[in-house]
Amino acid sequence: MKGFTRYFLIGTSFWVVADWTTAFNPDSERWLSHMPEIWLFYIGYPLVFAFLIYERKWGNGRVFLATLVGAFLVEVIFTGNELLYTFPIMLIGIPIAVSTYGLLTFVPKWIVENKTRQNKRKLILMIIVWVLVSISTFAENIAS
């Protein structure tokens, strides 16, 4: 299977899992209320990055900058995540967002290119951040 297709399939899977766990878990009704529009993110983001990485041949630096732009568009423009533009919580929110979007962008790339071992420390850090955010979301959604 071509790198583009593998990245797209893995990236879409990552988006579904990461978004469910970091934004909606365990509120499936709220998650389903955003259907089918939410699939624009689940499909669109990996599609754009598959294109940039495998068709345009962007290097990691440019992909990282595009990741920052993508995170800004999704979290600030489309979803209005106040944690990213409200001081002082933004000092924690921005690094968490960068880590989460790094997970969504780079881990599928590392899997496709067999580079997960070379990026083990980054991968572990991103997974730890993702798990902590997921636990926090679950606890918050249960309480409300």
MARDRENDO-745544 format. One record per residue (C-alpha): residue in three letters; z, x, y. Coordinates in steps of 0.25 Angstrom, whole numbers, plus 5000, padded with zeros to 4 digits. Each point is the difference from the previous one (the first is absolute). Example, Ala and Ser with C-alpha at 12.3 -4.5 7.8 and 13.67 -1.06 7.14 Angstrom:
ALA503150494982
SER499850065014
END
This chain:
MET500050005000
LYS499650055014
GLY501150055009
PHE499749895010
THR500249894990
ARG501350064994
TYR500650025013
PHE499749865004
LEU500649944988
ILE501250095000
GLY500249985015
THR499949854999
SER501050004989
PHE500950085008
TRP499949915012
VAL500449884992
VAL501250064994
ALA500450075012
ASP499949885009
TRP500649914990
THR501250094999
THR500250045014
ALA499749875007
PHE500149884992
ASN500950034987
PRO500549904995
ASP499549905009
SER498749964992
GLU499849875008
ARG499950085013
TRP499150104994
LEU499149894995
SER500049935013
HIS499250125005
MET498949994990
PRO498850025000
GLU500150075014
ILE500950114995
TRP498950044990
LEU499350065013
PHE501050105000
TYR500150024985
ILE498550024999
GLY499650055014
TYR501050125002
PRO499650064986
LEU498549975003
VAL500050075013
PHE500850124995
ALA499150014988
PHE498850015009
LEU500650105009
ILE500550094989
TYR498849994990
GLU498849965008
ARG500350075014
LYS500750114993
TRP501250015010
GLY501150104997
ASN501449984999
GLY500350025015
ARG499049905005
VAL500549904989
PHE501450025004
LEU499649965015
ALA499249884995
THR501349974992
LEU500850005013
VAL499049915006
GLY499949914988
ALA501649995000
PHE500049965015
LEU498949904998
VAL500749934989
GLU501450015004
VAL500049995015
ILE498749925003
PHE499849914988
THR501549984995
GLY500850035013
ASN501050084993
GLU501150025010
LEU500650114993
LEU498950095004
TYR500049985015
THR501549965003
PHE500850125005
PRO500950064993
ILE499749944986
MET498550055002
LEU500650144998
ILE500349964985
GLY498849894999
ILE498950105004
PRO500350104989
ILE500249894990
ALA498749945003
VAL499350145000
SER500650024986
THR499649874995
TYR498650015005
GLY499950144995
LEU500349944986
LEU498949895002
THR499050105004
PHE500350144994
VAL500649964986
PRO498749934995
LYS499250125005
TRP500950104993
ILE499949924987
VAL498549995001
GLU499950155003
ASN501150044990
LYS500850065011
THR501449934998
ARG500650124994
GLN499650085012
ASN500649905009
LYS501249974992
ARG501150025011
LYS499249915010
LEU499849904989
ILE501550004996
LEU500449985015
MET499049885002
ILE500549944987
ILE501550015005
VAL499649945013
TRP499349894994
VAL501149974990
LEU501049995011
VAL499249915009
SER499749914988
ILE501549994997
SER500349975014
THR498949905001
PHE500549934987
ALA501550005005
GLU499549945014
ASN499249904994
ILE501149954990
ALA501049995011
SER499149915009
END
